Amino acid sequence: MLKILVTGASGLLGQKVVQQALERGHETYAIYKEHPTSLGTPIKLDLINFEELSKVLSKQKPDVVIHTAAYTDVDGCEINRELAWKVNAEATKHLAIASAHVNSHLIYVSTDYVFDGEKGFYTEEDKPNPISYYGYTKLRGEEFLKGYATEWCIARPSVLYGLSPKHKQNFATWIINNLKQEKEVKVLTDQHVSPTLNTNLAAMLLEIAERKITGTTHTAGATRVSRHEFALKLAETFNLNKNLIKPITMNEIRWKAKRPKDSSLNVSKANSLLNTKPLQLNNASEIMKKETIESKQI
């Protein structure tokens, strides 16, 4: 049994990590900022309160810290740069320092947006080159991790989706909810990603924790698709009207921040390294459907 501390514990990924950690019999501490979590031992903490963050680590002395918390609004990060820096980069630095003091294994959930999207199907050896401030702050978080943590792992997913907490939607739930209401959705045909189911990613992270795996690993879904293809697959899986999904291209959208055209990730390393394999989109979407039926959430 491990003592695991999870940041962002009420989020799309964090809640799944806490849930699965408890199922595996680990002593689990759940850090949240605004939305209390009913799982694990809850700890209310704003990660940019670095003094309190350090105190929590010193008091709990976890074996592993799984850092899922982040400011993920890509356009928001472009506008609120100071906040993006504090949450994504500086908080990670302080977490790395604090985890080193208590000999914790620190697992940092990064992003495919550390890449510029010119190549696609990126491996762990490819050089990051973010084109948004969000991507830049997450990359700096990676660099702080390497510089200050003694035992660390960087896990990079892409377009995280799945059953989400009621306070926040993700791409998949947005598509499903709109189609259920017979509303049209415009979805990109020319942005390619590796959609990552939160349930699958949580299981990969916990295996990394239990085996104390270090280094950088791409922990995304195993299927490279356009967002449009992803939306069509969701419609098919959930028996919804595909005709409501309308194609659109990136140059038709006015974003504050640039997005990579193809930030899909090569998961060969995760496939060979982990017993918990990155899921193909067909399998992952079926799991999400099963979870949806069981929870009666969507």
ChimeraX attribute file (.defattr): number of C-alpha atoms within 10 A of each C-alpha:
attribute: neighborCount
match mode: 1-to-1
recipient: residues
	/A:1	11
	/A:2	15
	/A:3	17
	/A:4	27
	/A:5	30
	/A:6	27
	/A:7	27
	/A:8	26
	/A:9	31
	/A:10	30
	/A:11	21
	/A:12	25
	/A:13	26
	/A:14	24
	/A:15	27
	/A:16	23
	/A:17	32
	/A:18	32
	/A:19	17
	/A:20	17
	/A:21	27
	/A:22	17
	/A:23	9
	/A:24	12
	/A:25	11
	/A:26	16
	/A:27	17
	/A:28	24
	/A:29	23
	/A:30	25
	/A:31	29
	/A:32	23
	/A:33	16
	/A:34	11
	/A:35	14
	/A:36	14
	/A:37	22
	/A:38	13
	/A:39	16
	/A:40	21
	/A:41	13
	/A:42	18
	/A:43	18
	/A:44	13
	/A:45	18
	/A:46	17
	/A:47	25
	/A:48	17
	/A:49	13
	/A:50	19
	/A:51	11
	/A:52	13
	/A:53	18
	/A:54	18
	/A:55	12
	/A:56	17
	/A:57	19
	/A:58	14
	/A:59	9
	/A:60	13
	/A:61	19
	/A:62	23
	/A:63	20
	/A:64	25
	/A:65	25
	/A:66	26
	/A:67	23
	/A:68	22
	/A:69	26
	/A:70	22
	/A:71	16
	/A:72	15
	/A:73	12
	/A:74	19
	/A:75	17
	/A:76	16
	/A:77	23
	/A:78	19
	/A:79	14
	/A:80	12
	/A:81	15
	/A:82	10
	/A:83	16
	/A:84	25
	/A:85	22
	/A:86	19
	/A:87	23
	/A:88	27
	/A:89	24
	/A:90	21
	/A:91	23
	/A:92	31
	/A:93	24
	/A:94	22
	/A:95	25
	/A:96	29
	/A:97	19
	/A:98	24
	/A:99	26
	/A:100	18
	/A:101	16
	/A:102	16
	/A:103	16
	/A:104	24
	/A:105	26
	/A:106	29
	/A:107	29
	/A:108	26
	/A:109	23
	/A:110	26
	/A:111	25
	/A:112	30
	/A:113	28
	/A:114	25
	/A:115	27
	/A:116	21
	/A:117	23
	/A:118	12
	/A:119	13
	/A:120	20
	/A:121	18
	/A:122	20
	/A:123	16
	/A:124	18
	/A:125	8
	/A:126	10
	/A:127	11
	/A:128	17
	/A:129	15
	/A:130	21
	/A:131	17
	/A:132	21
	/A:133	23
	/A:134	28
	/A:135	28
	/A:136	22
	/A:137	26
	/A:138	29
	/A:139	23
	/A:140	18
	/A:141	25
	/A:142	25
	/A:143	15
	/A:144	20
	/A:145	25
	/A:146	17
	/A:147	12
	/A:148	19
	/A:149	24
	/A:150	17
	/A:151	20
	/A:152	26
	/A:153	24
	/A:154	26
	/A:155	27
	/A:156	22
	/A:157	26
	/A:158	21
	/A:159	21
	/A:160	20
	/A:161	22
	/A:162	26
	/A:163	23
	/A:164	20
	/A:165	16
	/A:166	11
	/A:167	9
	/A:168	12
	/A:169	16
	/A:170	15
	/A:171	15
	/A:172	22
	/A:173	17
	/A:174	13
	/A:175	24
	/A:176	21
	/A:177	13
	/A:178	15
	/A:179	22
	/A:180	14
	/A:181	9
	/A:182	13
	/A:183	13
	/A:184	15
	/A:185	19
	/A:186	14
	/A:187	21
	/A:188	21
	/A:189	17
	/A:190	17
	/A:191	19
	/A:192	23
	/A:193	27
	/A:194	30
	/A:195	30
	/A:196	26
	/A:197	29
	/A:198	26
	/A:199	23
	/A:200	22
	/A:201	27
	/A:202	24
	/A:203	19
	/A:204	22
	/A:205	24
	/A:206	21
	/A:207	16
	/A:208	23
	/A:209	23
	/A:210	16
	/A:211	10
	/A:212	16
	/A:213	19
	/A:214	16
	/A:215	12
	/A:216	20
	/A:217	24
	/A:218	25
	/A:219	33
	/A:220	33
	/A:221	28
	/A:222	23
	/A:223	21
	/A:224	22
	/A:225	20
	/A:226	21
	/A:227	21
	/A:228	22
	/A:229	17
	/A:230	26
	/A:231	24
	/A:232	20
	/A:233	18
	/A:234	24
	/A:235	22
	/A:236	13
	/A:237	15
	/A:238	18
	/A:239	12
	/A:240	19
	/A:241	16
	/A:242	16
	/A:243	12
	/A:244	17
	/A:245	21
	/A:246	14
	/A:247	14
	/A:248	15
	/A:249	13
	/A:250	16
	/A:251	9
	/A:252	8
	/A:253	9
	/A:254	8
	/A:255	12
	/A:256	13
	/A:257	16
	/A:258	18
	/A:259	20
	/A:260	24
	/A:261	18
	/A:262	24
	/A:263	26
	/A:264	31
	/A:265	28
	/A:266	22
	/A:267	26
	/A:268	16
	/A:269	14
	/A:270	20
	/A:271	17
	/A:272	10
	/A:273	13
	/A:274	17
	/A:275	12
	/A:276	18
	/A:277	20
	/A:278	24
	/A:279	22
	/A:280	17
	/A:281	21
	/A:282	14
	/A:283	11
	/A:284	23
	/A:285	25
	/A:286	14
	/A:287	18
	/A:288	21
	/A:289	18
	/A:290	13
	/A:291	16
	/A:292	15
	/A:293	11
	/A:294	9
	/A:295	10
	/A:296	8
	/A:297	11
	/A:298	14
